[in-house]
Amino acid sequence: MRNEREIANLRGLYTKYFNRLEEIWINLESDTSSIEECSRSYFSVKSELGEEIQSIDNKLHINGKIKTIYQEAEKEANKYLTTRY
């Protein structure tokens, strides 16, 4: 249950992060903001949200779990193919 809340929080942070990046991009493309302003905004967003995202991601260790599941699936598929063919 706790992991589910942390995953939901992580998804929310990713959404906020990418929305902010999109806003910076639009401001840059429409010449609403200078390159320097956009650069400052980018690094502000990166330090503000990026560190929090990385912290939760590391705590949940999602990539490691996905890799383990993939390896197990590959092993089972190979075992099936070996016995069938």
C-alpha positions in Angstrom: 0.0 0.0 0.0 2.8 2.4 0.9 4.6 1.6 -2.4 1.4 2.4 -4.3 1.2 5.8 -2.7 4.9 6.4 -3.5 4.4 5.3 -7.1 1.3 7.6 -7.4 3.4 10.5 -5.9 6.3 9.7 -8.4 3.9 9.8 -11.3 2.6 13.1 -10.1 6.1 14.5 -9.8 7.0 13.3 -13.3 3.8 15.0 -14.7 4.7 18.2 -13.0 8.3 18.0 -14.1 7.5 17.4 -17.8 4.8 20.1 -17.7 7.3 22.6 -16.4 9.8 21.5 -19.1 7.2 21.9 -21.8 6.4 25.4 -20.5 10.1 26.3 -20.6 10.3 24.9 -24.2 7.3 26.9 -25.3 8.6 30.1 -23.8 11.9 29.6 -25.6 10.3 28.7 -28.9 7.9 31.7 -28.8 10.7 34.1 -27.8 8.7 34.9 -24.6 11.9 34.1 -22.5 15.5 34.4 -23.3 17.9 31.5 -23.5 19.4 32.6 -20.2 16.0 32.7 -18.5 15.0 29.3 -19.8 18.3 27.9 -18.8 17.9 29.2 -15.2 14.3 27.9 -15.2 15.4 24.5 -16.4 18.1 24.0 -13.8 15.7 25.3 -11.1 13.1 22.7 -12.1 15.8 20.0 -12.4 17.1 20.7 -8.9 13.6 21.2 -7.4 11.8 18.2 -8.8 14.6 16.1 -10.3 16.2 15.4 -6.9 12.8 14.4 -5.4 12.0 12.2 -8.3 15.4 10.5 -8.1 15.1 10.0 -4.4 11.7 8.2 -4.7 12.8 6.3 -7.8 15.9 5.0 -5.9 13.8 4.1 -2.9 11.3 2.1 -5.0 14.1 0.6 -7.2 11.7 0.1 -10.1 14.3 -0.4 -12.8 15.9 -3.2 -10.9 12.6 -4.9 -10.4 11.7 -4.6 -14.1 15.1 -6.1 -15.1 14.5 -9.0 -12.7 11.1 -9.7 -14.1 12.5 -9.5 -17.7 15.3 -12.0 -16.8 12.8 -14.4 -15.2 10.5 -14.2 -18.2 13.4 -14.8 -20.6 14.5 -17.8 -18.6 10.9 -19.3 -18.6 10.5 -18.6 -22.3 13.8 -20.3 -23.1 12.9 -23.3 -20.9 9.5 -23.6 -22.8 11.1 -23.3 -26.2 13.7 -25.9 -25.3 11.1 -28.4 -24.1 8.8 -27.8 -27.1 11.4 -27.6 -30.0 
